[in-house]
Amino acid sequence: MSLGERIRLQRESLDLTRSYLADKAEISRQYLKQIETSRVIPGVASLSRIAVVLGVALSELLNLSQEN
């Protein structure tokens, strides 16, 4: 699963709109859409803010916490 898919699924599981997440993470809705559709890879600062709003560890979004 891609980073964008993990962000989208977490956002949807919290019943958050894309607009809400973008506003709280201080990024544009268009940028968030590009992240969720895997068109761009967010910078560390943006990704950290997204993780905080979603209430998850950055490592969880990056899939570092799962065993392979």
PDB file of N, CA, C and O in Angstrom:
ATOM      1  N   MET A   1       0.848  -1.171   0.000  1.00  0.00           N
ATOM      2  CA  MET A   1       0.000   0.000   0.000  1.00  0.00           C
ATOM      3  C   MET A   1       0.897   1.240   0.000  1.00  0.00           C
ATOM      4  O   MET A   1       1.901   1.297   0.710  1.00  0.00           O
ATOM      5  N   SER A   2       0.527   2.198  -0.785  1.00  0.00           N
ATOM      6  CA  SER A   2       1.339   3.412  -0.910  1.00  0.00           C
ATOM      7  C   SER A   2       1.119   4.349   0.278  1.00  0.00           C
ATOM      8  O   SER A   2       0.146   4.219   1.021  1.00  0.00           O
ATOM      9  N   LEU A   3       2.029   5.279   0.434  1.00  0.00           N
ATOM     10  CA  LEU A   3       1.921   6.298   1.466  1.00  0.00           C
ATOM     11  C   LEU A   3       0.613   7.064   1.331  1.00  0.00           C
ATOM     12  O   LEU A   3      -0.088   7.283   2.318  1.00  0.00           O
ATOM     13  N   GLY A   4       0.290   7.467   0.122  1.00  0.00           N
ATOM     14  CA  GLY A   4      -0.947   8.210  -0.118  1.00  0.00           C
ATOM     15  C   GLY A   4      -2.185   7.420   0.267  1.00  0.00           C
ATOM     16  O   GLY A   4      -3.130   7.975   0.827  1.00  0.00           O
ATOM     17  N   GLU A   5      -2.184   6.135  -0.030  1.00  0.00           N
ATOM     18  CA  GLU A   5      -3.321   5.287   0.335  1.00  0.00           C
ATOM     19  C   GLU A   5      -3.455   5.169   1.845  1.00  0.00           C
ATOM     20  O   GLU A   5      -4.567   5.193   2.372  1.00  0.00           O
ATOM     21  N   ARG A   6      -2.332   5.042   2.547  1.00  0.00           N
ATOM     22  CA  ARG A   6      -2.377   4.966   4.006  1.00  0.00           C
ATOM     23  C   ARG A   6      -2.926   6.259   4.605  1.00  0.00           C
ATOM     24  O   ARG A   6      -3.708   6.222   5.555  1.00  0.00           O
ATOM     25  N   ILE A   7      -2.522   7.387   4.057  1.00  0.00           N
ATOM     26  CA  ILE A   7      -3.028   8.676   4.545  1.00  0.00           C
ATOM     27  C   ILE A   7      -4.529   8.771   4.286  1.00  0.00           C
ATOM     28  O   ILE A   7      -5.289   9.148   5.177  1.00  0.00           O
ATOM     29  N   ARG A   8      -4.954   8.434   3.084  1.00  0.00           N
ATOM     30  CA  ARG A   8      -6.383   8.512   2.743  1.00  0.00           C
ATOM     31  C   ARG A   8      -7.209   7.586   3.631  1.00  0.00           C
ATOM     32  O   ARG A   8      -8.244   7.997   4.156  1.00  0.00           O
ATOM     33  N   LEU A   9      -6.766   6.353   3.803  1.00  0.00           N
ATOM     34  CA  LEU A   9      -7.515   5.399   4.625  1.00  0.00           C
ATOM     35  C   LEU A   9      -7.606   5.855   6.078  1.00  0.00           C
ATOM     36  O   LEU A   9      -8.656   5.723   6.707  1.00  0.00           O
ATOM     37  N   GLN A  10      -6.511   6.389   6.611  1.00  0.00           N
ATOM     38  CA  GLN A  10      -6.534   6.887   7.983  1.00  0.00           C
ATOM     39  C   GLN A  10      -7.471   8.083   8.091  1.00  0.00           C
ATOM     40  O   GLN A  10      -8.240   8.188   9.047  1.00  0.00           O
ATOM     41  N   ARG A  11      -7.411   8.975   7.124  1.00  0.00           N
ATOM     42  CA  ARG A  11      -8.307  10.149   7.123  1.00  0.00           C
ATOM     43  C   ARG A  11      -9.759   9.705   7.088  1.00  0.00           C
ATOM     44  O   ARG A  11     -10.585  10.202   7.853  1.00  0.00           O
ATOM     45  N   GLU A  12     -10.069   8.769   6.199  1.00  0.00           N
ATOM     46  CA  GLU A  12     -11.446   8.292   6.072  1.00  0.00           C
ATOM     47  C   GLU A  12     -11.901   7.536   7.318  1.00  0.00           C
ATOM     48  O   GLU A  12     -13.068   7.633   7.700  1.00  0.00           O
ATOM     49  N   SER A  13     -11.004   6.786   7.958  1.00  0.00           N
ATOM     50  CA  SER A  13     -11.379   6.046   9.168  1.00  0.00           C
ATOM     51  C   SER A  13     -11.738   6.991  10.310  1.00  0.00           C
ATOM     52  O   SER A  13     -12.502   6.633  11.206  1.00  0.00           O
ATOM     53  N   LEU A  14     -11.184   8.195  10.272  1.00  0.00           N
ATOM     54  CA  LEU A  14     -11.488   9.223  11.269  1.00  0.00           C
ATOM     55  C   LEU A  14     -12.653  10.103  10.836  1.00  0.00           C
ATOM     56  O   LEU A  14     -13.044  11.027  11.549  1.00  0.00           O
ATOM     57  N   ASP A  15     -13.202   9.808   9.661  1.00  0.00           N
ATOM     58  CA  ASP A  15     -14.319  10.570   9.087  1.00  0.00           C
ATOM     59  C   ASP A  15     -13.964  12.053   8.924  1.00  0.00           C
ATOM     60  O   ASP A  15     -14.771  12.940   9.204  1.00  0.00           O
ATOM     61  N   LEU A  16     -12.725  12.291   8.460  1.00  0.00           N
ATOM     62  CA  LEU A  16     -12.271  13.650   8.197  1.00  0.00           C
ATOM     63  C   LEU A  16     -12.363  13.935   6.703  1.00  0.00           C
ATOM     64  O   LEU A  16     -12.109  13.059   5.876  1.00  0.00           O
ATOM     65  N   THR A  17     -12.726  15.157   6.370  1.00  0.00           N
ATOM     66  CA  THR A  17     -12.718  15.551   4.968  1.00  0.00           C
ATOM     67  C   THR A  17     -11.306  15.913   4.549  1.00  0.00           C
ATOM     68  O   THR A  17     -10.450  16.208   5.383  1.00  0.00           O
ATOM     69  N   ARG A  18     -11.083  15.887   3.271  1.00  0.00           N
ATOM     70  CA  ARG A  18      -9.782  16.301   2.749  1.00  0.00           C
ATOM     71  C   ARG A  18      -9.532  17.765   3.103  1.00  0.00           C
ATOM     72  O   ARG A  18      -8.410  18.145   3.438  1.00  0.00           O
ATOM     73  N   SER A  19     -10.579  18.583   3.029  1.00  0.00           N
ATOM     74  CA  SER A  19     -10.444  20.010   3.356  1.00  0.00           C
ATOM     75  C   SER A  19     -10.024  20.210   4.806  1.00  0.00           C
ATOM     76  O   SER A  19      -9.159  21.036   5.098  1.00  0.00           O
ATOM     77  N   TYR A  20     -10.631  19.458   5.709  1.00  0.00           N
ATOM     78  CA  TYR A  20     -10.298  19.587   7.127  1.00  0.00           C
ATOM     79  C   TYR A  20      -8.842  19.215   7.371  1.00  0.00           C
ATOM     80  O   TYR A  20      -8.110  19.957   8.025  1.00  0.00           O
ATOM     81  N   LEU A  21      -8.420  18.065   6.847  1.00  0.00           N
ATOM     82  CA  LEU A  21      -7.039  17.626   7.051  1.00  0.00           C
ATOM     83  C   LEU A  21      -6.059  18.623   6.453  1.00  0.00           C
ATOM     84  O   LEU A  21      -5.058  18.965   7.082  1.00  0.00           O
ATOM     85  N   ALA A  22      -6.338  19.086   5.256  1.00  0.00           N
ATOM     86  CA  ALA A  22      -5.447  20.052   4.611  1.00  0.00           C
ATOM     87  C   ALA A  22      -5.341  21.332   5.432  1.00  0.00           C
ATOM     88  O   ALA A  22      -4.245  21.854   5.636  1.00  0.00           O
ATOM     89  N   ASP A  23      -6.474  21.835   5.901  1.00  0.00           N
ATOM     90  CA  ASP A  23      -6.455  23.062   6.700  1.00  0.00           C
ATOM     91  C   ASP A  23      -5.661  22.883   7.987  1.00  0.00           C
ATOM     92  O   ASP A  23      -4.832  23.727   8.326  1.00  0.00           O
ATOM     93  N   LYS A  24      -5.907  21.797   8.701  1.00  0.00           N
ATOM     94  CA  LYS A  24      -5.225  21.565   9.977  1.00  0.00           C
ATOM     95  C   LYS A  24      -3.734  21.276   9.783  1.00  0.00           C
ATOM     96  O   LYS A  24      -2.922  21.614  10.644  1.00  0.00           O
ATOM     97  N   ALA A  25      -3.371  20.656   8.660  1.00  0.00           N
ATOM     98  CA  ALA A  25      -1.964  20.350   8.381  1.00  0.00           C
ATOM     99  C   ALA A  25      -1.259  21.509   7.668  1.00  0.00           C
ATOM    100  O   ALA A  25      -0.070  21.427   7.361  1.00  0.00           O
ATOM    101  N   GLU A  26      -1.996  22.573   7.412  1.00  0.00           N
ATOM    102  CA  GLU A  26      -1.459  23.779   6.774  1.00  0.00           C
ATOM    103  C   GLU A  26      -0.871  23.502   5.396  1.00  0.00           C
ATOM    104  O   GLU A  26       0.214  23.971   5.051  1.00  0.00           O
ATOM    105  N   ILE A  27      -1.631  22.718   4.614  1.00  0.00           N
ATOM    106  CA  ILE A  27      -1.281  22.475   3.214  1.00  0.00           C
ATOM    107  C   ILE A  27      -2.530  22.707   2.387  1.00  0.00           C
ATOM    108  O   ILE A  27      -3.634  22.764   2.928  1.00  0.00           O
ATOM    109  N   SER A  28      -2.364  22.840   1.082  1.00  0.00           N
ATOM    110  CA  SER A  28      -3.536  23.069   0.232  1.00  0.00           C
ATOM    111  C   SER A  28      -4.279  21.762  -0.008  1.00  0.00           C
ATOM    112  O   SER A  28      -3.702  20.678   0.075  1.00  0.00           O
ATOM    113  N   ARG A  29      -5.563  21.882  -0.304  1.00  0.00           N
ATOM    114  CA  ARG A  29      -6.369  20.695  -0.630  1.00  0.00           C
ATOM    115  C   ARG A  29      -5.824  20.012  -1.872  1.00  0.00           C
ATOM    116  O   ARG A  29      -5.814  18.783  -1.955  1.00  0.00           O
ATOM    117  N   GLN A  30      -5.374  20.796  -2.832  1.00  0.00           N
ATOM    118  CA  GLN A  30      -4.833  20.222  -4.063  1.00  0.00           C
ATOM    119  C   GLN A  30      -3.573  19.409  -3.784  1.00  0.00           C
ATOM    120  O   GLN A  30      -3.379  18.335  -4.354  1.00  0.00           O
ATOM    121  N   TYR A  31      -2.729  19.921  -2.914  1.00  0.00           N
ATOM    122  CA  TYR A  31      -1.501  19.206  -2.556  1.00  0.00           C
ATOM    123  C   TYR A  31      -1.841  17.904  -1.839  1.00  0.00           C
ATOM    124  O   TYR A  31      -1.237  16.868  -2.116  1.00  0.00           O
ATOM    125  N   LEU A  32      -2.801  17.949  -0.921  1.00  0.00           N
ATOM    126  CA  LEU A  32      -3.217  16.742  -0.222  1.00  0.00           C
ATOM    127  C   LEU A  32      -3.787  15.721  -1.198  1.00  0.00           C
ATOM    128  O   LEU A  32      -3.513  14.527  -1.080  1.00  0.00           O
ATOM    129  N   LYS A  33      -4.571  16.183  -2.152  1.00  0.00           N
ATOM    130  CA  LYS A  33      -5.111  15.262  -3.159  1.00  0.00           C
ATOM    131  C   LYS A  33      -3.978  14.598  -3.942  1.00  0.00           C
ATOM    132  O   LYS A  33      -4.024  13.399  -4.215  1.00  0.00           O
ATOM    133  N   GLN A  34      -2.965  15.382  -4.300  1.00  0.00           N
ATOM    134  CA  GLN A  34      -1.819  14.824  -5.022  1.00  0.00           C
ATOM    135  C   GLN A  34      -1.068  13.813  -4.165  1.00  0.00           C
ATOM    136  O   GLN A  34      -0.569  12.812  -4.679  1.00  0.00           O
ATOM    137  N   ILE A  35      -0.986  14.067  -2.868  1.00  0.00           N
ATOM    138  CA  ILE A  35      -0.341  13.116  -1.964  1.00  0.00           C
ATOM    139  C   ILE A  35      -1.155  11.828  -1.912  1.00  0.00           C
ATOM    140  O   ILE A  35      -0.608  10.736  -2.067  1.00  0.00           O
ATOM    141  N   GLU A  36      -2.461  11.959  -1.696  1.00  0.00           N
ATOM    142  CA  GLU A  36      -3.320  10.785  -1.558  1.00  0.00           C
ATOM    143  C   GLU A  36      -3.406   9.954  -2.833  1.00  0.00           C
ATOM    144  O   GLU A  36      -3.654   8.750  -2.773  1.00  0.00           O
ATOM    145  N   THR A  37      -3.207  10.576  -3.961  1.00  0.00           N
ATOM    146  CA  THR A  37      -3.243   9.842  -5.231  1.00  0.00           C
ATOM    147  C   THR A  37      -1.846   9.468  -5.711  1.00  0.00           C
ATOM    148  O   THR A  37      -1.667   9.023  -6.844  1.00  0.00           O
ATOM    149  N   SER A  38      -0.863   9.650  -4.844  1.00  0.00           N
ATOM    150  CA  SER A  38       0.533   9.264  -5.104  1.00  0.00           C
ATOM    151  C   SER A  38       1.158   9.977  -6.296  1.00  0.00           C
ATOM    152  O   SER A  38       2.038   9.433  -6.963  1.00  0.00           O
ATOM    153  N   ARG A  39       0.701  11.188  -6.557  1.00  0.00           N
ATOM    154  CA  ARG A  39       1.312  11.989  -7.626  1.00  0.00           C
ATOM    155  C   ARG A  39       2.537  12.728  -7.143  1.00  0.00           C
ATOM    156  O   ARG A  39       3.435  13.043  -7.923  1.00  0.00           O
ATOM    157  N   VAL A  40       2.569  13.008  -5.824  1.00  0.00           N
ATOM    158  CA  VAL A  40       3.743  13.650  -5.219  1.00  0.00           C
ATOM    159  C   VAL A  40       4.054  12.952  -3.905  1.00  0.00           C
ATOM    160  O   VAL A  40       3.188  12.323  -3.297  1.00  0.00           O
ATOM    161  N   ILE A  41       5.285  13.074  -3.487  1.00  0.00           N
ATOM    162  CA  ILE A  41       5.711  12.579  -2.176  1.00  0.00           C
ATOM    163  C   ILE A  41       5.912  13.815  -1.304  1.00  0.00           C
ATOM    164  O   ILE A  41       6.689  14.702  -1.656  1.00  0.00           O
ATOM    165  N   PRO A  42       5.225  13.878  -0.183  1.00  0.00           N
ATOM    166  CA  PRO A  42       5.320  15.089   0.642  1.00  0.00           C
ATOM    167  C   PRO A  42       6.668  15.205   1.328  1.00  0.00           C
ATOM    168  O   PRO A  42       7.359  14.214   1.565  1.00  0.00           O
ATOM    169  N   GLY A  43       7.019  16.439   1.638  1.00  0.00           N
ATOM    170  CA  GLY A  43       8.227  16.685   2.416  1.00  0.00           C
ATOM    171  C   GLY A  43       8.012  16.248   3.853  1.00  0.00           C
ATOM    172  O   GLY A  43       6.883  16.002   4.276  1.00  0.00           O
ATOM    173  N   VAL A  44       9.090  16.156   4.590  1.00  0.00           N
ATOM    174  CA  VAL A  44       9.032  15.695   5.974  1.00  0.00           C
ATOM    175  C   VAL A  44       8.155  16.610   6.826  1.00  0.00           C
ATOM    176  O   VAL A  44       7.378  16.123   7.647  1.00  0.00           O
ATOM    177  N   ALA A  45       8.262  17.905   6.648  1.00  0.00           N
ATOM    178  CA  ALA A  45       7.480  18.841   7.459  1.00  0.00           C
ATOM    179  C   ALA A  45       5.986  18.647   7.219  1.00  0.00           C
ATOM    180  O   ALA A  45       5.208  18.574   8.170  1.00  0.00           O
ATOM    181  N   SER A  46       5.586  18.565   5.957  1.00  0.00           N
ATOM    182  CA  SER A  46       4.168  18.360   5.636  1.00  0.00           C
ATOM    183  C   SER A  46       3.687  17.021   6.155  1.00  0.00           C
ATOM    184  O   SER A  46       2.602  16.925   6.727  1.00  0.00           O
ATOM    185  N   LEU A  47       4.478  16.002   5.960  1.00  0.00           N
ATOM    186  CA  LEU A  47       4.107  14.665   6.398  1.00  0.00           C
ATOM    187  C   LEU A  47       3.985  14.607   7.919  1.00  0.00           C
ATOM    188  O   LEU A  47       3.097  13.935   8.444  1.00  0.00           O
ATOM    189  N   SER A  48       4.855  15.294   8.616  1.00  0.00           N
ATOM    190  CA  SER A  48       4.788  15.336  10.081  1.00  0.00           C
ATOM    191  C   SER A  48       3.498  16.009  10.547  1.00  0.00           C
ATOM    192  O   SER A  48       2.854  15.540  11.485  1.00  0.00           O
ATOM    193  N   ARG A  49       3.125  17.099   9.895  1.00  0.00           N
ATOM    194  CA  ARG A  49       1.888  17.790  10.268  1.00  0.00           C
ATOM    195  C   ARG A  49       0.670  16.923   9.968  1.00  0.00           C
ATOM    196  O   ARG A  49      -0.281  16.906  10.750  1.00  0.00           O
ATOM    197  N   ILE A  50       0.684  16.210   8.856  1.00  0.00           N
ATOM    198  CA  ILE A  50      -0.413  15.299   8.522  1.00  0.00           C
ATOM    199  C   ILE A  50      -0.532  14.216   9.591  1.00  0.00           C
ATOM    200  O   ILE A  50      -1.635  13.909  10.042  1.00  0.00           O
ATOM    201  N   ALA A  51       0.586  13.641   9.995  1.00  0.00           N
ATOM    202  CA  ALA A  51       0.583  12.591  11.013  1.00  0.00           C
ATOM    203  C   ALA A  51      -0.006  13.095  12.324  1.00  0.00           C
ATOM    204  O   ALA A  51      -0.781  12.390  12.972  1.00  0.00           O
ATOM    205  N   VAL A  52       0.359  14.312  12.716  1.00  0.00           N
ATOM    206  CA  VAL A  52      -0.163  14.881  13.960  1.00  0.00           C
ATOM    207  C   VAL A  52      -1.681  15.019  13.882  1.00  0.00           C
ATOM    208  O   VAL A  52      -2.390  14.639  14.814  1.00  0.00           O
ATOM    209  N   VAL A  53      -2.170  15.552  12.790  1.00  0.00           N
ATOM    210  CA  VAL A  53      -3.621  15.735  12.643  1.00  0.00           C
ATOM    211  C   VAL A  53      -4.336  14.386  12.647  1.00  0.00           C
ATOM    212  O   VAL A  53      -5.422  14.259  13.213  1.00  0.00           O
ATOM    213  N   LEU A  54      -3.736  13.387  12.023  1.00  0.00           N
ATOM    214  CA  LEU A  54      -4.345  12.060  11.972  1.00  0.00           C
ATOM    215  C   LEU A  54      -4.155  11.288  13.274  1.00  0.00           C
ATOM    216  O   LEU A  54      -4.784  10.249  13.475  1.00  0.00           O
ATOM    217  N   GLY A  55      -3.301  11.781  14.152  1.00  0.00           N
ATOM    218  CA  GLY A  55      -3.080  11.137  15.436  1.00  0.00           C
ATOM    219  C   GLY A  55      -2.306   9.834  15.339  1.00  0.00           C
ATOM    220  O   GLY A  55      -2.524   8.909  16.121  1.00  0.00           O
ATOM    221  N   VAL A  56      -1.398   9.772  14.370  1.00  0.00           N
ATOM    222  CA  VAL A  56      -0.580   8.569  14.197  1.00  0.00           C
ATOM    223  C   VAL A  56       0.896   8.945  14.194  1.00  0.00           C
ATOM    224  O   VAL A  56       1.260  10.095  13.947  1.00  0.00           O
ATOM    225  N   ALA A  57       1.729   7.965  14.469  1.00  0.00           N
ATOM    226  CA  ALA A  57       3.166   8.191  14.411  1.00  0.00           C
ATOM    227  C   ALA A  57       3.608   8.308  12.961  1.00  0.00           C
ATOM    228  O   ALA A  57       3.048   7.667  12.072  1.00  0.00           O
ATOM    229  N   LEU A  58       4.595   9.117  12.742  1.00  0.00           N
ATOM    230  CA  LEU A  58       5.147   9.272  11.399  1.00  0.00           C
ATOM    231  C   LEU A  58       5.602   7.925  10.849  1.00  0.00           C
ATOM    232  O   LEU A  58       5.429   7.643   9.663  1.00  0.00           O
ATOM    233  N   SER A  59       6.180   7.101  11.708  1.00  0.00           N
ATOM    234  CA  SER A  59       6.635   5.774  11.262  1.00  0.00           C
ATOM    235  C   SER A  59       5.486   4.910  10.773  1.00  0.00           C
ATOM    236  O   SER A  59       5.667   4.082   9.881  1.00  0.00           O
ATOM    237  N   GLU A  60       4.301   5.097  11.352  1.00  0.00           N
ATOM    238  CA  GLU A  60       3.133   4.332  10.904  1.00  0.00           C
ATOM    239  C   GLU A  60       2.741   4.737   9.485  1.00  0.00           C
ATOM    240  O   GLU A  60       2.440   3.883   8.651  1.00  0.00           O
ATOM    241  N   LEU A  61       2.745   6.033   9.216  1.00  0.00           N
ATOM    242  CA  LEU A  61       2.425   6.483   7.856  1.00  0.00           C
ATOM    243  C   LEU A  61       3.464   5.996   6.855  1.00  0.00           C
ATOM    244  O   LEU A  61       3.140   5.655   5.717  1.00  0.00           O
ATOM    245  N   LEU A  62       4.710   5.969   7.295  1.00  0.00           N
ATOM    246  CA  LEU A  62       5.787   5.536   6.404  1.00  0.00           C
ATOM    247  C   LEU A  62       5.895   4.016   6.331  1.00  0.00           C
ATOM    248  O   LEU A  62       6.724   3.468   5.606  1.00  0.00           O
ATOM    249  N   ASN A  63       5.031   3.348   7.107  1.00  0.00           N
ATOM    250  CA  ASN A  63       4.986   1.880   7.107  1.00  0.00           C
ATOM    251  C   ASN A  63       6.251   1.275   7.704  1.00  0.00           C
ATOM    252  O   ASN A  63       6.626   0.157   7.352  1.00  0.00           O
ATOM    253  N   LEU A  64       6.910   1.996   8.599  1.00  0.00           N
ATOM    254  CA  LEU A  64       8.128   1.508   9.224  1.00  0.00           C
ATOM    255  C   LEU A  64       7.835   0.615  10.417  1.00  0.00           C
ATOM    256  O   LEU A  64       8.706  -0.127  10.872  1.00  0.00           O
ATOM    257  N   SER A  65       6.614   0.685  10.923  1.00  0.00           N
ATOM    258  CA  SER A  65       6.279  -0.065  12.132  1.00  0.00           C
ATOM    259  C   SER A  65       5.771  -1.470  11.836  1.00  0.00           C
ATOM    260  O   SER A  65       5.572  -2.256  12.762  1.00  0.00           O
ATOM    261  N   GLN A  66       5.558  -1.798  10.573  1.00  0.00           N
ATOM    262  CA  GLN A  66       5.070  -3.130  10.221  1.00  0.00           C
ATOM    263  C   GLN A  66       6.227  -4.070   9.958  1.00  0.00           C
ATOM    264  O   GLN A  66       7.249  -3.683   9.392  1.00  0.00           O
ATOM    265  N   GLU A  67       6.049  -5.315  10.380  1.00  0.00           N
ATOM    266  CA  GLU A  67       7.064  -6.323  10.108  1.00  0.00           C
ATOM    267  C   GLU A  67       6.940  -6.797   8.678  1.00  0.00           C
ATOM    268  O   GLU A  67       5.836  -6.901   8.143  1.00  0.00           O
ATOM    269  N   ASN A  68       8.078  -7.087   8.055  1.00  0.00           N
ATOM    270  CA  ASN A  68       8.058  -7.585   6.675  1.00  0.00           C
ATOM    271  C   ASN A  68       8.168  -9.083   6.649  1.00  0.00           C
ATOM    272  O   ASN A  68       8.169  -9.683   5.575  1.00  0.00           O
TER     273      ASN A  68
END
